Amino acid sequence: MARAIAGGRPTVKDVALAAGVSATTVSRVLAGNYPVSASTRNRVLRAVQDLDFVINAQARALVGGSTRTVAFVVRDLVGPLFAYIGQGVEQQATAEGRVCLVCTHHGDADRELELIELMREQQAEAVVLVGGGLRTPEHVERMAQIARSLERVGSRLVLCGRPPIGPDAPATVVEYDNEGGAFAVTNYLISLGHRRIAFIGAAEPNHTTTSARFEGFARAHRAHGLDVDDNLVVGGTFDRESGYRQTKTLLARDTGMTAILGITDMVASGILAALHEAGLRVPEDISVAGYDDIPLSADLSPALTTVHIPHEELGRAAVRLALHRDEYALDQHLMLGTHVVIRDSTAPPEERDAR
């Protein structure tokens, strides 16, 4: 029976001595990259347990070229959509025997690039960018350069919830039909009879999420021969406060709107609060729809009509495809579907007039 080492942290040599094998054999067992007999493996693992030996991740990286770490970079940790996608990333990484590192950039595109570079230096096996991002030519080119840099060291850039950055950039892409979802929910509102539909959240034209959702909104209008009224389109961010504040702006304009589409469910929750405060009923006076289908949307009053995104599957697929890219070599760009979830916050405008 091996005994704990007195006076310091046990080393690979201590494990080797306790197991009756060489230090090289211990390293091979711990790395799992070389055939070792079952009896030898068991002796080594028993010695590791008895000595309470902790594997040095940096030392293992020098030998194996990887820290067995998956990093995911996200705007923030308070946005529910990011949290649910991140949960999928973490679940799959854990199932794959990897450790997850979480980094936030708070909407700073330069900081996002810095974090990717930092994770490359840390030898993360995959760097997963969760959510939309900046789409300027300069940013896209820099991102492509980083993707190639990650590839050279055996890592992988993963775009989760945003479109590809170009045909020559070695990246795994797991996105959802962002524009199609916005088209579908706007089309649903138009099919109910709404013609004066406001859109809250169009302030970042170079952001992949903002531009795709607004394009879906505009495309649905074009499909019905309708024009988007600029007076019904206001900017903002992705949070509740933005929805509340911008709804106040729209109400002050007396636009004659009969429905409002919020760019996210959190924005829609602020829209509902502002309408309730103004004494307007939803959907009797104004219909409201959102986007993301976070769990909160079903608990709002009234329950929110929204676009469902497969949150956790996005995260799980991102990790799965990146870590097994040899196996999924032909499936490194995955597009997941979205669909409209109809709840109580939308109704035909005629019902409002009849009441």
C-alpha positions, 0 to 999 in steps of 0.5 A: 500500500502506497503512503502519502509523501511527507513534507511536500507535494508528490511527484511523478517519480513518487507515483512511479516508485509506489507503483513499481514502474518507471516515470515514463510509464506513469506519464503514459498512463496519465496521458492515455496516449500509449498502450499500457497493460491493464494491471500496470494501469491499475497499479499506477492509478491506485498509487495516484489515489493513495498519494493524492497526486494532482496532475499538473495540467501545464506539464501535461500540455508540454507532453500532449500538446493540450490542456484538455480544456474547452474555453467559451467566450461570451458577451456576459453571464447575466443574459439568459440566452448566453447562459443556456447555450453556455450550459450546453457547452459545459455539459458536452465538455464535461461528457468529453472529459474536458474542463470548461473556462468561461470568458466575458467580453461585455460587447467589446470586440477587441476584448473578444479577440484578446481573449481568443488569443489568450486561450490559444496561449493556454492551449485550449483544445477549442475556443467557442464564441457564443452569440453574435459578433461584429461583422466589419471587414477588419474584424472578420479578417482578424478573426480569420487570422486567429482561426488559422493561428489556432489551427496551427497549434492544434486548437479550433475556433468555434462560432456558436450562434453566428455565421461563418467568417469566410471559406478559407478560415478553419472554423467550426460553425454551429448556427441557427436560422436567425433571419428565418426566425425573425421572418417567421414571427413577423410573417405570423404577426402580418398574417394576424392582420397587423400592418403597423409593426414596430421593431425594437433593437436595430442599433448595431447594423454591423452585429450579426444577430441584429442585422439578421433579425432586422433583415428577417423582419424587413423581408417579411414586410417585402413578402407581403408588399409592405414597407417598413416605416422608419418611425416604427424602428428604434435601436437599443441593446439586448436587455429589459431596460432597453425594451422598456425605454424604447417602448416609451419612445414609441408611445410618445410618437403616437405611431398607430402601432398595433404590434411590437417585435422585440429583438430578444425576449429580455427586450420584450419583457421591458416592452410589456412592462412599459405597455402595462405602465401606460395602461395598455392591454396585451394583446387587446391593445398591442400585440408583443413578440420576442425572440430566443424562447428563454424559460422566462418567456413562458412566465411573463404576463401574458405568456410571450409569443417568441422564436424558439432557439435550440439553446443547449443543442447549439452548445453541445454540437459546437463542442462535439464537432470541434473535438471530433472534427476528424470524424465530422470533417464534412459537417463543420458547418451546422445550421439548426432550425428555429420555429415560432412559439405562439402564446398569449401575447399576440392576437389579431388587431380586430379583436382589440377593436371589437373589445 
